[in-house]
């Protein structure tokens, strides 16, 4: 089956990515503020203008007789708007009178804000849009002179004449445009700030990354020396410490591997040299073939056992987190292992004593590997015990404990800290792999193993209870 090629990823530097992200954030925020501001202001202005036009139509749309000091044109009375209520936006309402043909019949000559051209444009716009003057409401008028909202009503005293009330919003719209321009300028300034911020932030990220990358490269080259790293950011500082710890572990592992191969070479060389020596003696007629053959077989068995142990511990090391576990009674596995070795104990006159809990000692473990660990411990006890080997198994609080105890001379204080190290051989030791296998199996199951030598030697395994 052909493997699919991974998709090519377009790689970019951190700095432009941060800058683009900041720009995107700025664009989203500004757009949201711009739209919300303009919608709010537009609705606010329209709402106030509509209220003002409604008041003008209601209060002045059907005028009474105008006082003599108010302006008159062609005998037509203009409504007096001096008493109009003030609105929140500060815009003042005005009025003109149009006939049905949209011609101006009257207007306020004393208006400060409007002139005749402006009023003519309003009338022309209404005529162009064919706005019905009988009851127009809130019509937006956009001319060259300005922007307005208008409402109109027919003059009941003079049919064919229409009061057109209007409010100019040009000044307000100009203010809104000015604010929008100011916001645009602020955005431009913010873009410059974003550029500098992106540069600073990117530098604060890329510099530690480059330092850690260089450190990782050194580790890859086999230089596991601890490096003094200090960063302002906690995350980078923690990463640096983790990398230092990893380097120390790799250094220890590398040294262990070198020592392992040196010890393996030594342990393999000794029986091989012995086999070669006896084989050459037989070949040249210098040694008795029968005795030499027995020695060669013995050394071959020793070599096979060593190779088997090496392969086994290698397999255990590679099984971390992937071993199949089943719930079993730990007493049964320990008893079964002891019974298989009872003939060996009988040959040397050793007794095997059981001190087990009455209730099942349930634990999830791999029976094959646990059997091997118990076998190594009991075999070790058989070499050193004088009269009795005691096996214990039971619950100890929230733990499961299993012990193998012999009544021999015990391990010396000098050897005790090193007995679980690979290839470490104490007094009368074999090749230094057996107890290392036990430790690996126990750790594979999340447990611990200890040894003490108060009376003989006691090896105790402890596991978290199910």
HELIX and SHEET records of a PDB file:
HELIX    1   1 UNK A   14  UNK A   60  1                                  47    
HELIX    2   2 UNK A  116  UNK A  128  1                                  13    
HELIX    3   3 UNK A  170  UNK A  220  1                                  51    
HELIX    4   4 UNK A  234  UNK A  283  1                                  50    
HELIX    5   5 UNK A  289  UNK A  318  1                                  30    
HELIX    6   6 UNK A  330  UNK A  347  1                                  18    
HELIX    7   7 UNK A  367  UNK A  384  1                                  18    
HELIX    8   8 UNK A  413  UNK A  416  1                                   4    
HELIX    9   9 UNK A  434  UNK A  444  1                                  11    
SHEET    1   A 2 UNK A  72  UNK A  73  0                                        
SHEET    2   A 2 UNK A  76  UNK A  77 -1                                        
SHEET    1   B 5 UNK A 104  UNK A 107  0                                        
SHEET    2   B 5 UNK A  93  UNK A  99 -1                                        
SHEET    3   B 5 UNK A 161  UNK A 168 -1                                        
SHEET    4   B 5 UNK A 147  UNK A 154 -1                                        
SHEET    5   B 5 UNK A 139  UNK A 142 -1                                        
SHEET    1   C 2 UNK A 326  UNK A 329  0                                        
SHEET    2   C 2 UNK A 362  UNK A 365 -1                                        
SHEET    1   D 5 UNK A 351  UNK A 356  0                                        
SHEET    2   D 5 UNK A 388  UNK A 396  1                                        
SHEET    3   D 5 UNK A 399  UNK A 406 -1                                        
SHEET    4   D 5 UNK A 457  UNK A 464 -1                                        
SHEET    5   D 5 UNK A 448  UNK A 452 -1                                        
END                                                                             
